[in-house]
Amino acid sequence: MDLSFSDLNYNSVETLPGYEARAAFTVNSSSVFREDVDIVPTVVDDTLSYIPWGGDNQMPFDLLALVEKNETLATCQCFNAEVCYGSGLQYCVAEASAAVKSQVEDFLLDNDLAAYFLGICQDFKHFGFAVSVLILNEDGSRIVRLLRKEVCYCRFTPADKHGRISKILYANWRKAISSRSDIKDIDLLDTSAPWQDLQERLTKKSKVRKFDIVSRIPTVDSTYYPIPYYAALFRGKWYNIKQLIGIAKEAKLRNSAPIKYHIEVGAKY
């Protein structure tokens, strides 16, 4: 069957359509960091805009693709997240009253803290920050739900003149966003003092009952989206060199690895 260039796997050794030749395709991993250019807000409509994550707004997905292509890096990232998780979130109600114990148990029935915390650890280790959603009850006196928002699907709105970011937009940024209905916007609490900000909002009789909280790992250079600590691996050459080793061995096996000897060993040897 004849193949076109669109059918080629551009991270492997492929036969070129129409040519008696094979070519090894590689991807420059450092090109994923397109934040080196000035990033301007992307306008959704007259009242909503967001800061793209990377030049084409696809940086988190490009990073995940690079991690998944390296079995060592992917395993290490999983291990790092598990170490961050440790024994998980622990709670103790031994000295609490019966009423408090009942409230804690009811909260745990409605919230999967193990899955929440492990997801937060994954976001920390992959992207350097995590987003949590607090949902209050109707009168705003109690937190009833605690959820994780996958940060690769989160985008920040532009900060105001005081450096304050008011909202986080949650959407499937892998595809083109055609309208505001494709985006869910959630109020973001002050990143430096979220608890105080929440109290002030409730004191002012705010009707909002859903808020985002951003937790960051401190980095030496962080504006809207921090660059993860392992980014140096992609900016350097060794990631590409390791990929080339596998491609070169694949080409060797496919094209010029004749079997010169056939050795049979007895089962009783």
Stockholm file with secondary structure:
# STOCKHOLM 1.0

chainA/1-269         MDLSFSDLNYNSVETLPGYEARAAFTVNSSSVFREDVDIVPTVVDDTLSYIPWGGDNQMPFDLLALVEKNETLATCQCFNAEVCYGSGLQYCVAEASAAVKSQVEDFLLDNDLAAYFLGICQDFKHFGFAVSVLILNEDGSRIVRLLRKEVCYCRFTPADKHGRISKILYANWRKAISSRSDIKDIDLLDTSAPWQDLQERLTKKSKVRKFDIVSRIPTVDSTYYPIPYYAALFRGKWYNIKQLIGIAKEAKLRNSAPIKYHIEVGAKY
#=GR chainA/1-269 SS CCCCGGGSCTTSEEECTTSSCEEECCCCGGGGCGGGSCCCCEEEETTEEECCSSTTSCHHHHHHHHHHTCHHHHHHHHHHHHHHHTTCCCCCCTTSCHHHHHHHHHHHHHCCHHHHHHHHHHHHHHHSEEEEEEEECTTSSSEEEEEEECGGGEEECCCCTTSCCCEEEECCTTSCCCSGGGCEEEEECCSSCHHHHHHHHHHTTCCCCEEEEEEECCCSSCSSSCCCGGGHHHHSSHHHHHHHHHHHHHHHHHHSCCCCCCCCCCTTC
#=GC SS_cons         CCCCGGGSCTTSEEECTTSSCEEECCCCGGGGCGGGSCCCCEEEETTEEECCSSTTSCHHHHHHHHHHTCHHHHHHHHHHHHHHHTTCCCCCCTTSCHHHHHHHHHHHHHCCHHHHHHHHHHHHHHHSEEEEEEEECTTSSSEEEEEEECGGGEEECCCCTTSCCCEEEECCTTSCCCSGGGCEEEEECCSSCHHHHHHHHHHTTCCCCEEEEEEECCCSSCSSSCCCGGGHHHHSSHHHHHHHHHHHHHHHHHHSCCCCCCCCCCTTC
//
